[in-house]
């Protein structure tokens, strides 16, 4: 399988960068684009550094899980951004970047893509991709975050994603949801554009202004779900997200519960929409 066209990807990313792009690195193979950017000094405030590959050998998901990306089957792109001052609600940034990815995919003609709180891309009840946001450096003067996006473009072999996708019915790729699947370079350019917009907007306004729009893509809303938190397992019906990005679950015992950190272990059928 062919590698990314590094020069084309850089050109498309630069064209989409709105003057905020500090650096673009493209790799034929790398263990993890997130790990690479986490090891580097962060960009200047308001600037973005990009690392991309089509062959990631040791990608990471939340809670140390593995993100598999066989050579040539998808795009892994990470973006480092430095906020001039720490945002008030940093955990919800992952939700904001998820919406940015949706914006990029819809611009490419993808249909039916939804978001599973807090960090998965879903279509046809299957996993299309995932998002991982990590804090590289934080101080009173500012914070640098690294957001990694992995998207399946063209899966040519059966994969066993194991425990990473207990909730998913299948693994899907973009060729199943786009009339004309994009090239990885084109996808990288649009991801760069929309991630930059998301970072800048989040620095200015946080998550609350986009919470209602996020709910339009909420795959868990109305579903029977169970979530493992640090203290307990909470089960009920997905009831959307709060203005601060917390997951809301309508439980039989206690009514609406707020979940700010946890792992979806069961996502059943959708009943009456909440």
C-alpha positions in Angstrom: 0.0 0.0 0.0 1.2 3.5 -0.8 2.4 5.9 1.8 1.0 9.4 2.3 2.1 12.0 -0.3 3.9 14.1 2.3 4.3 17.2 0.1 0.7 17.2 -1.0 -0.5 16.8 2.6 1.7 19.7 3.8 0.4 21.9 1.0 -3.3 21.1 1.9 -2.6 21.5 5.6 -0.9 24.8 5.0 -3.7 26.0 2.8 -6.2 25.1 5.6 -4.1 26.5 8.4 -5.4 30.1 8.5 -1.9 31.3 9.3 -1.8 29.3 12.6 0.2 26.3 11.4 3.6 26.1 13.1 4.8 22.8 11.6 3.6 19.7 9.7 5.4 16.4 10.0 4.4 13.4 7.8 5.7 9.9 8.6 5.7 6.7 6.4 5.5 4.8 9.7 5.5 5.9 13.4 4.6 4.3 16.7 2.1 7.1 17.6 1.6 10.6 16.3 0.3 11.7 19.7 3.4 10.3 21.4 5.6 12.1 18.9 4.0 15.5 19.6 3.9 14.9 23.3 7.7 14.6 23.4 8.2 17.9 21.6 8.0 21.5 22.9 4.6 22.8 22.4 3.9 25.4 19.7 3.6 29.1 20.5 0.2 30.2 21.9 -2.5 30.2 19.2 -0.4 28.0 16.9 -0.8 24.3 15.8 1.7 21.6 15.1 0.6 18.6 13.0 1.9 15.0 12.8 0.3 12.5 10.4 0.8 9.0 9.1 -1.1 6.2 7.4 0.9 3.5 9.3 0.8 3.8 13.1 2.3 0.9 14.9 1.5 1.6 18.5 -1.5 4.0 18.6 -3.2 4.6 21.9 -6.8 5.0 22.9 -8.3 6.1 26.2 -7.2 4.3 29.4 -4.2 2.7 27.6 -6.2 0.8 25.0 -4.7 0.1 21.6 -5.8 1.9 18.4 -5.0 -0.4 15.5 -4.1 1.2 12.2 -2.8 -1.3 9.6 -0.6 0.2 7.0 -2.5 2.2 4.4 -5.9 1.5 5.9 -6.6 4.9 7.5 -5.3 8.2 8.6 -3.8 9.1 12.0 -3.4 12.8 12.6 -2.4 14.6 15.8 -2.6 18.3 16.4 -0.8 20.1 19.3 -2.2 23.5 20.3 -1.2 25.9 23.0 -3.8 27.9 24.8 -2.6 31.2 26.0 -4.4 30.5 29.3 -6.0 27.3 30.6 -9.6 26.8 29.4 -12.1 26.6 32.2 -13.4 23.1 31.2 -10.5 21.3 29.5 -12.0 17.8 29.6 -14.8 18.8 27.3 -12.3 19.7 24.6 -12.4 16.2 23.3 -16.2 16.6 22.6 -15.5 19.9 20.8 -12.8 18.3 18.6 -15.2 15.4 17.9 -17.6 17.9 16.4 -14.8 19.4 14.4 -14.1 16.0 12.9 -17.8 15.7 12.0 -17.6 19.0 10.3 -14.6 17.8 8.2 -16.3 14.5 7.3 -19.6 16.2 6.3 -17.6 18.6 4.1 -16.3 15.5 2.3 -19.8 14.2 1.8 -19.9 11.6 4.6 -23.4 10.9 5.9 -24.8 9.4 9.1 -21.7 9.9 11.2 -22.5 10.3 15.0 -20.5 10.8 18.1 -20.3 8.4 21.1 -19.4 10.2 24.3 -16.7 11.1 24.8 -14.4 10.2 21.9 -15.7 7.8 19.3 -16.9 8.3 15.7 -19.8 6.0 14.9 -21.6 5.1 11.7 -23.9 2.2 10.9 -23.6 1.3 14.7 -19.9 0.6 14.0 -16.7 2.3 14.9 -15.3 4.6 12.2 -12.6 6.3 14.3 -11.6 7.7 17.6 -10.2 10.8 19.3 -7.6 11.1 22.1 -6.8 14.4 23.8 -3.8 14.6 26.2 -2.4 17.5 28.2 1.3 17.9 27.2 2.1 20.9 29.5 0.1 23.0 31.9 1.0 26.0 34.0 -0.6 29.3 35.1 0.7 30.8 31.9 -1.0 28.4 29.5 -1.6 24.8 28.5 -0.6 22.7 25.5 -2.9 19.9 24.4 -2.3 17.1 21.8 -5.4 15.8 20.1 -5.1 12.7 18.0 -7.7 11.6 15.4 -7.7 8.1 13.9 -10.1 7.4 11.0 -10.6 4.2 9.0 -10.4 5.0 5.3 -10.2 1.7 3.5 -10.1 -1.5 5.6 -8.9 -4.4 3.4 -8.7 -7.1 6.1 -10.7 -8.3 9.0 -9.5 -6.9 12.3 -10.1 -8.0 15.9 -10.5 -4.8 17.9 -11.3 -6.7 21.0 -12.3 -4.9 24.1 -11.9 -1.5 22.5 -15.3 -1.9 20.8 -17.5 -3.8 23.2 -20.3 -1.3 22.2 -19.8 -1.5 18.5 -21.6 -3.8 16.1 -18.8 -3.6 13.5 -15.7 -1.7 12.3 -16.5 0.6 9.4 -14.5 2.8 7.0 -15.2 6.0 5.0 -15.7 4.2 1.8 -19.0 2.9 3.3 -20.3 6.4 3.9 -18.9 8.5 1.1 -20.0 8.3 -2.5 -16.4 9.4 -3.4 -14.0 8.5 -0.5 -11.4 11.2 0.1 -7.7 10.7 -0.2 -5.9 10.7 3.1 -4.2 13.9 2.1 -7.5 15.6 1.5 -8.9 14.4 4.8 -5.8 15.6 6.6 -6.2 19.1 5.1 -9.8 19.4 6.2 -9.1 17.9 9.7 -6.4 20.6 10.1 -8.8 23.3 9.1 -11.6 22.3 11.4 -9.4 21.3 14.4 -7.8 24.8 14.3 -11.2 26.4 14.3 -12.3 24.2 17.2 -9.2 25.1 19.3 -9.6 28.8 18.7 -13.4 28.8 19.3 -12.9 26.7 22.5 -10.3 29.1 23.8 -12.8 31.9 23.4 -16.1 30.3 24.4 -15.6 26.8 25.8 -18.1 24.0 25.2 -21.4 25.5 26.2 -22.1 27.3 22.8 -21.8 24.1 20.9 -23.5 21.7 23.3 -26.8 21.8 21.5 -25.2 21.1 18.2 -23.2 18.2 19.7 -26.5 16.7 20.8 -27.6 16.3 17.2 -24.9 13.7 16.7 -25.2 12.0 20.1 -25.2 8.3 19.3 -25.9 7.3 23.0 -29.1 9.5 23.4 -32.1 7.2 24.0 -30.0 4.1 24.2 -29.8 1.6 27.1 -26.2 2.1 28.4 -23.9 1.1 31.2 -20.9 3.2 32.1 -18.0 2.1 34.3 -16.8 5.0 36.5 -14.0 5.0 39.0 -16.5 4.3 41.8 -19.3 2.3 40.3 -21.2 1.1 37.2 -24.1 3.4 36.2 -26.9 2.1 34.0 -29.9 3.7 32.4 -31.0 5.6 29.3 -28.7 8.0 27.6 -30.2 11.5 28.1 -27.7 13.7 26.2 -24.9 15.8 27.5 -24.9 18.8 29.8 -23.6 22.3 28.8 -20.3 21.4 30.4 -20.0 18.1 28.4 -20.9 15.7 31.1 -22.8 12.6 30.0 -26.4 12.5 31.3 -28.0 9.1 32.2 -31.6 8.7 33.2 -31.4 5.9 35.8 -34.3 4.0 37.3 -33.1 4.5 40.9 -31.9 8.1 41.0 -33.2 9.9 37.9 -30.7 11.9 35.9 -27.0 11.2 36.8 -24.0 13.2 35.6 -21.0 11.3 34.4 -17.8 13.3 33.9 -15.4 10.4 33.4 -16.1 6.8 32.5 -16.1 4.0 29.9 -19.1 2.9 28.0 -19.3 -0.9 28.5 -22.7 -1.5 27.1 -24.6 0.4 24.5 -27.8 -1.4 23.6 -30.7 -0.6 21.3 -32.3 2.8 21.1 -35.7 3.0 22.6 -37.9 6.1 22.7 -35.7 9.1 21.9 -35.2 11.3 25.0 
